[in-house]
Amino acid sequence: MNTLIYWFRQDLRLHDQPALARALQHARATGAALLPVCCVPPDTPTPYGFARVGPHRRAFEAQTRAALAARLRALGSDLLILAGAAAQVLPRLAAATGATQIWCEAIRAPWEAAEEAALARAGLKLECHWHSSLLDPADLPFEPEAVPTVFTAFRQAVEGAGVRPAPPLPTPDQIPGWEGGAEQRWCGQPWPAWQARWAAQGLVLDTPAPVPCPPAHPHSLFPYAHPACQGGEAAAQAHWETYLARGLPHSYKATRNQVMGFEASSKLSPWLATGALSPRWAWARLQDFEARHGASASSYWLWFELLWRDHFRWLHWRHGAALYRARGLSERPLPTSGPDQDQAFARWCQGATGEALVDAGMRELAATGFLSNRLRQIVASYLIHDLGGDWRAGAAWFEAQLVDFDVYSNQGNWLYIAGRGTDPRGGRRFDPLRQGREHDPDGRYRARWGAT
């Protein structure tokens, strides 16, 4: 039986999975067996001296992979989790299984695009399909390469053309090549035997080594150690149904900038970032909510935020690696680095700048892997505009720390604050004193995180 590999990347779910649906369709049409695979690359240091993936993100992603494996096993299938960079382990797996095709999600960011290029150089045929956005590229009123660079123009064009997301796809009910039962079999042989064969060939299986989960912090805005906030599509969908059932879309706009409170914002970002939740599915459930309970300016704001998320994706489509240059998309000269910049960056990471609100935010981020959107803007602004720090270093620190790291949104937001992206105002500076008066008037947040 021919083998087709489906490589899960940042799309760790089974519901509304267009790339997987196409791979399944091709497998059934050609009589191929489909092997679901996920790769866990070794951690590599950033140019700034810290690990690319910190403990919070590592644990949450491990939860998500485990949840996906369980969902696949419920279909009589399974997930092969390999330790190693995709460019190294997938060609060896393809050789061991006789596979010549790999199907996967397309990711238009430099590091991820380099993975795809390396696999192509290894002689593998990749079928990469875009499906991380709310809107489909074919439905946009412009070519993705010509996306308006300013968000307002983008939103007005989309809304003016009446563009809406396509309905989400159903979860598949079978994976070709698999047989369920007491002992799962793939291509007619027991699954454990296949795993043992691949291990003997030097393909390191990551499944037996669970990633330790740091204990939940009592003040975490997203306590991913608790079952309700763990990684995976079941927890994601249950959370969104609860959010809707409590009528919270009608208060979202008024509370979204609060720096404390689990229900102040939607908390969809961790599950969206790993792909455990489809934005189209979340939008469809929100539409059902509005049909029953009425639409409001507040529930509209959830659409507004999902469009922001999309815009950062289309900007990557249009500008690619230019978004990762020191100057970004700006022609303005780079700031001169001061002699204390490295020390200032270290103090910022440690929450030891002496600016109470900034330090509180950075301590929360390190302790929990999560931070409210308002605090993300404040601490980013402080690094760039008050400390004269390198925005790319800040973006890398967020990448390591955040459980909801999303390559598109993280890069886009840091560029926006730095004034090196598409902000028509040339950057945003948030005065921490004013922000403290507005968003922490009684000092409770600063006291909570030990920065008074």
N, C-alpha and C positions, 0 to 999 in steps of 0.2 A: 504493500500500500504506500502511495506517495505521501510525503510529509509536508505540511505547511506550518510554519512557525508563526504564532501571533505574539509579538513582543509588546507587553504592557509597559508603558512609560509613565506619563502623568495622566493616565486615564484608567485608574484602578477601580473599575466598576463593570457591571454587566448590563445595567439598564441604559437605554439611549446611547448605544455604542456604535456609531455609524461605521467606523473602521473595522471593528470586529464583525459587524453584520455583513460587510462586503467580503471579509475573509471567509466567513462561514458559507456565504453564498458560493464563493469560488471553490471552497473545499467540497461542497456537496455536488457541484456541477462536474468536478474533475475526479471525484471519488477519493479525495485526499483525506488524510487524518490531520486534525488540527492540534498542535501542541502549544498550550499557553505557557509563556515564559516571562519571567521578570528578572532583571539583573540588578544586583546591589554592588555598585562600584566601590573600590577601596577609597577611603577618605583621603583627600589630598589637601595640602595646606594652600591657603590663598597667598597672594603676594604680600599680604599684610601680616603674615606670621601666625594665623590661627586656622583651625580646621574649617573646611568648607561646610561641613554638616555637624551641628552641635547635638548634644544629647536629647534635647526636646524634639527637634525635627526628626532625628534618627528613630526615636521611640515611636513617634506618631506614624511615621511612614511604615515602620515594622508592623504596627497594629493594622494598618490599612492593607498591607500585603497578606497578612494572616486572615483578615476578613474576606478578601477576594478569594484566597485559596479555599476557604470554607464554603463560599458561595459556589465555586466551581465543583467542589466535591459533592455538593447537594444535587448537581446536575449529572453526577456520575463521572465528572472530569477531575482535573487537579491543576495545580499551578507549580511549575518547575521554577524554583527560586535559585538562581546561580550567583555565587559570590564572584565578582570580577567585573571589569569594564565590558560593556557590550561589544566593543570592537575586538576584544580578545576572546571572549567566551562564546559569542554567537557563531562565529565561523567554525569553531571546533564542534559546537553542538550540531550545526548544519551538516558537517562532515560525518558525524557519528550517526545521524538519522537519515542522511541522504536528501535532506531538504535543500532546495535551491531558491526558495522564495521566503521572504520575511514580510509580514504585514504589520503595520504599526501606525501610531499617531504621528503626524508631521508636527514638528516644533521648530519655529522660526527664530531661534536664538543661537548665538555663535557656538557655544559649547555643545548643544544638542545637535545642531546641524553638522558639526564636525564628526559626531558619532555616526550619523547617517552616511557621510562621505567615506569614512573609514570602512564601513561595512560594504559599500559599493566597490571600493578598491580591492576588497578581499574576494570579489567575484560573486557576491550575493545580490540577487535581485530584490530590491526593496519596493514595496507598495505602500507609500506613505500617504495618509489621508488626514486632512485637517478636520478637527471636530472639537476643539476646546472652546470655541466661542458660542455665544448665545445665538448670533445670527450667522447664516451660511454665507460664504463668500459670493455665491451665485445670486443671492437675493439683495445684495447691496446696490444702491443706486449709483455706484461708481466702481471702477476696478480697485481691488485692494491696494495695488501699487500707486493709486492716485487718491488714497484716503485723505480727506482734509486734515491738516496737521493740528488745527485747533479743535478742541473737543466740542465747543458750542456749535461750530459749523458742521461737524460730523453728526452730532445729535439732531440738529435741525434738518439736515439732508435725509437722515434715516426716517425721522418722524414725518417729514413732509411727503416722503414717498410711500408712507404707510407700511413700511417694512415691519414684519413681525416674525418671531421665531417659528420654525417648523415644529409640528407636533413631535414629542419624544418617541423614540422607538421602543418597542417592548423588549423585555429580557428574553434572551434565547432559552429554549427549553431542552436543547441537546447540543453536544459538541461532537462532530463526526470523528470516528476512530476510537471512541471510548465506550466501554461497557461498565455499567454500574454493578451493584451487588455487594456481597460481603467483601470481595476482593476486587478492587478496580483494575481494569485491564485497558491497556492502550495498544492498538494494533495487534490485538489478540494475545498479548503477553502481560503478566502481572506488572502493575505499576512499580512495586518495590524492586522487581528485577531490573526494570529499565533504569531506575535511579542508581542501583548498585553498579550497573554496567557503566553509566556515565561517570560515576565517582571513580571507578577503576581506571577510566581514561583521563583522569586528572581534572575533570570538571567538578569544582567544589560546590556541593549543595549547601545552601545557606539555611535551609529549613530547620535543622536540628538545633541551631544556636539562637535562641530567642534574645532579642535586644532588651536589656533591662529598662523598665519604665521608671523614671524618677517619681517619687511620691507626689501626690497632688498637693500643691500649695493651698493653704486655706483661703487665700485671697485671689486665687487665679480667676481671671475672666473666662478662661477656657480650660477647665480641669480635665485634660484628656486622659488622666488615669482613671476617671470615673466612667462607668459603662455608657452613660448617656452622651459622653463627648469623645468616645474612642473613635479611632479611624475605621473607615469602611462605610459602604453604602447603606447598610441597614440602620446604623446609628444616625447617619446623615438624613435619611428620609424620615425617620421617626422624629428627629429634632425639628425638621421643617414642618411636619404635620402638627406638632405640639405648638410651635410658634404661631401657626395660622389659627389653630383652635383657640388660642388665648387672645386672638384679635390684635396681636401686636403690630401687624402692618399699619394699623391706623394710628400708632404712636411713634413709628420708626423715625420720621423726620425730626420730631421734637426731641428725641432722646439719643440719636445716633452719635452726637458729639460728647456725650457724657464720658468721663474717664473711669467710672466705676459702675458695676451692675451688669450681671449676665444678660438680662433682657433688654439692655439699652440699645443693642444692635442685633442684627440678624444672626451673627456668628456662623454664617455659611462659609466664610473664607477658608478655613482649614480643609473642609471636605471638597470645596471647589478646587483648591490648590493641588490636591493629590489626584483629582479626577474621580474621587469616590462619589461625587454628586454631579449630575449633569445640570448645567444652568438652564437648559430647555425644560427639563423636568420640573425644576424649582419654579420657573416662570409659569408653566402650565398649571401647577397647583395654586400659584398666586392668582392666576386668572379665574380659577374656580372659586377661590375665596372672594374675589371682588364681585363675581356673579351672584354670590349668595348674600354678601354683606355690604356691597357697595364699594365703589372705588373712591379714593380720596387723594388729596395732594400728598399725603404721607405714604400711602401704598404706591403711588406713582414714583416716589423717590427710590424705591427698591429697583424699579426698571431703570431709573436714571443711573444708579450705581452699577448695575449690570452693564449698561452701555459704556460707562467709564472703563470697566474691565475689558470689554470688547475693543475699545479704542486703543488701549495699550497693545493689544494683540495686532491690530491692523498697522499700528506704527512700526512694529517689528517687521511686518510683512513688507512695508515700504522702505524702511531705512536700515534694517538689519544691523550689521556690526557697527555702523556709525553711532548707534545709541550707546556704545560701550567705549567710545573715545573719551579722553579726558575733557575735551571741549564739547562733547556731545554733538548736538546739531547747531550749536552756537558758533559764531565767528568771533565772539569776544575773547580777549586775551585771557590766559589762565592766571589765577592769582599767584603771587609769589609765595613760596613756602617759607614759613618762619623757622627759626632754629628749634623752636619748642613744639613743632607740629606733631611729631611722633608721641611725645609725652602728653600733649593735649588730647590726642586721639585715644591713648590708653586710659586717661582719666575719664573721658567720655564713655568708653566701653564699660568701665568699672562703676560708673555712677558716682564719680568723685570730682566733678567740675566745680563744686561750690554753688551751683545754681540749683536751688532746692527742687523745683518742679522737674527739671531735666534729670537730675540725679534719681529722683523717685521713679521716673519712667524707665530709665536704664536699669535700675535694680529690679523693677517688675519684669522687664523683658528677660533678664538673665535668670530670674528665679522661676519663671513660668513659661517662657517661650511665646508669650502673647502680649499685646499692647493695644489699647484702643487706637482708633484711627487718628483722633485728635492728638494723642500723645506721640504717635509716630511722626506727625508733621512737626510738632514742637521740637522733639529731640533732633530730628534731621535738620531743621532750620538752625538750631543752635550750633551743631557741628559745622555747618557750612558757613553761616553768616556771622556767627559770634566768635567761633574758634578758628575760622579760616581753614577748616579741614577739607580733605579730599572727599568729595561726594561718593567716589567709587569705593573708598574704604568703608564708608558708612553703609553703602548698599551691600557690600560683602559681609559686614557684621550682621546685618539683618538677615541675609541669606543663611548664615550659620545658625542664627538664634530662633527664627520664627517657625512655629509649627505650621503656619499658613504661608510659607514662602512660595511665591509664584514668580517665575522669572520675568514674565512680561510686566506685571503690575509693580513689582519691586523696582525694576529698572526705570519704568515710566514715572513712578512717583518720586524717586530720588532726582531724576532729571528735572522734573517739574519744580520741585522745591529749589533746586540749584539754579534754575533759570537757563538750563542747557538742553531743555527739551522743547516742548511746543507751547509753553505758557506765554500768551501775548504780553504779559506784564513783566516778563524777564526775571521770574523767580519769586519766591514767597518767603518773607521773613516773619516769623511769629515771635513777638516780644514775650518772653517767658513770664515776666512780671504781670503783664496784662492778661495773659492766658491763665495764670494762676488765679487772678481776681475773678475771671469769668467762669472758669470751669472747676475751680477748687477753692471757692470763697472762704470756706471755714477751715481749710487746711487739712481736712481729713485724709485726703489722698496722700499728701506729703508726709503726714504723720504715720500713715499705714506702712509706707515703704522706707521709713527711717531717715527721711530727709526733711527736717523741719527748718 
